[in-house]
Amino acid sequence: MRGKNIYMKSFKNFSKQYFIVYILIILVAFFGIMKPSAFFTGQNFLTILRQSSIMGIASIGMVFVLIAGGIDLGISSLLSMGCIMAAAFMANQHMPLIAAYIFAIVLTTAIDLVTGFIIVKTGIFAMIGTLAMQIILQGVAYLICGGMPIYDISPYATVIAQGKVGFIPVPIIIFAVVILLAALVLNRTYIGRHFYAVGSNAEAARLSGINTQKLQIISYGISGFLAGLAGIIMLGRINSGQPTAGKNMEMDALTAVVLGGVSLAGGEGKISKAVCGVVIIGVLTNGMTILNISEYYQQVIRGAILLIAVCADGIQKIISSKNKRKAAV
Amino acid sequence: MGNILEIHDLTKTYPGVIALDNVSINIKKGEVHALVGENGAGKSTLIKTITGASKPDSGKIIFEGKEYPFMTPRLSGDLGIEAIYQEFNLAPSLSVQENIFMGTRINKGIFIDTKALLKKSKEVLDNFNVEIDPLVPVGSLSVAYMQLVEIAKALAKKCKLLIMDEPTAPLTDNEVEILYDLIKTLKEKGVSIIYISHRLDEIFHVCDTVTIMRDGKVVKNCGVNEIDKDQMIYYMVGHTMSEKYPQRNPHFGNKVLEIKDLEGQDNQPSSFYVRAGEILGLAGLVGAGRTELARLIFGADKKSGGDIYINGQKVEINSPKDAISNGIAYVSEDRKNLGVILKFPVSWNITLPILKSISHFGFIDLKKEDEYVCQYKDALRIKTPSVNQLVNNLSGGNQQKVAVAKWLASHSKILILDEPTRGIDVGAKEEIYELINHLTDQGLAIIMISSEMEEIMKMSDRMIVLSEGRITGELSKFEFNQEKILRYASNIVE
């Protein structure tokens, strides 16, 4: 009886832990049943992953910021900046492709470090601070190109987005590398552990000798770096520098990672599950397009999913605080 | 006198633990009933079933003759059962009167009737001879007065049974007297009180009857005059204790830490030193600036002047990080919020300050981490099913051990312990004392802040007394005398 209980408990724990995986399976099954010929092909799954990879890379940055106790709504404009700056460096400064990439990413990283610096040092709400930055940067992106897309870029710019190694698209490989590195940093390095500490209880972390402000600023830097990286891949996908390249990306990323169990309250979250969240959004977008669901309905559904994800996060908080009271015998 | 509350055969189990095992207990009308036991004995669970925070598996609760299978928070409130916990439920920015009547509405139409509010809150406060201005914000009061507001809040709800969980923990010795007077007044008014405390002397002082719990069972129930302290401890731990404060032969080394004219927002320039192998007590009333001084040394707050010397060398300490790299550690009085990270497992908490030093190229040496964790878990006898258990799920005493363990792992040379035994049961307390002595034997310098007079007198080798942010006296071991300390603490010059 007791043994059975333990199994039940670990099963329950397992299902709670990987609830998100079940949702993914159910979604895949649903679209598979609805349109097996179009949805259930190896090619389509690769397409889903390829399309998810840009948002996914940006989402990983969001995970770092959320775990460290902040939030970054600026990633959409940072992505646009990465895209437009890399294009502008090539078109106006005649920089070689790689140099343009590097400069663009350094720039977005630096911008988000400054954003983080302002938020941490003044103690303003991260949500408002990064939202303000998003608006500013969107304006700057328009100013750089005068509102017009930049087409005059290196012909090799598409390789990073449309190229393949064997049969695997390059962006998927980049996404996979980012996932691996992020998981490694969060799970195995002291800096990763410190991120969790700062997000869980910043003051206790400070009293344990952690430079909490520096870490929080670094988390924004990571987000800026990954948004820039996503931006140059976007440049390759659309083969032009677009000032609105990252539009609405921040909400998709937020939905994905919160769906994946990264807590808005900070200090909690796993890369593996956040990636599941990203893939769910990818499957959903792809599936809805295959089913010919109109863009307007898609928007309603996206919003609803964000709401559900956030509610689930909140409800989980309530449940865990109840358990906390129970556990303190 | 009849019974206001009768509990019959209450049982409550959690996965793997029997928190309450057929517990029966009677509370008479107008009595102060002590509930004692080590952490984890089931006191909190019992209280939770009475207040309705937790539902028992079986048994019944009879309140004023009516039988209930279980309570709900709403029901217990309606019946007049109120509980005051160690953590207050007050809104610091609201005034005293608004806090007192937070749960009860005094309205004129949709507006708050401020006049009636003031009048009623004055009535409640006058009832127990406390002079607090009902209009000041609660946040500006001292901890003792906040507690009084908390009690007033309970009384405003026509409370018949008041549960007090460690009410004296945050209070200094003379503030405790205010509480004792209040309890006397409440008793005269026929309010029954369940009094939970780890300080056994208090129980003989204020309580009529005592129920002793161990491992979820009631092991003894009798009047306080039928039992003595040693017997009580015997029932609590299940074996006799040798000596509450272990003996040691101190050997003092060099001055490890010396501060000169250190000052901060709440502290006047202060100077003192502590030697290797020495326990320096920091005595004083709550709000005397002891914690603030400790935080200045630790770099947690900005100092406005003064210098810190380690082994004779002047050091710059501007953050806890600087302090830690100079071998200073600080165990906070606010264990749950500052001492540990509740959401972290035991292992992560212990290695947090040393994580960087056990990492290679940024990667944590997991094997080494595990060694450290096991070493200190065993050395401090931290009771936890696994080192991966969240600290949140441990008892107060074990949480404190985790908070100390992380500084031992970091090989600190100077350990500042701020109220190290607050809210910890007798058995765990003795373990902490032994641990402190053991550490001084190893040559650590210890600064100990405590509001428990007996504790600080027995443990310290030397004592500094603070009052209103400055040092008013220094006493060597043979000068220790309760009256003298209180005199310095209240800044009454001889």
Interface residues (C-beta under 8 A of the other chain):
Chain A: N5 K9 R188 T189 Y190 I191 R193 H194 Y196 A197 S200 N201 E203 A204 A205 R206 L207 S208 G209 I210 N211 G267 E268 K324 R325 K326 A327 A328 V329
Chain B: Y14 P15 V17 A19 G40 G42 S44 T45 K48 A53 S54 F298 A300 S319 P320 K321 A323 I324 S325 Y330 S332 N337 L338 G339 V340 I341 L342 K343 F344 W348 L352 P353 L355 K356 S359 G362 F363 I364 L366 N392 N393 S395 K406
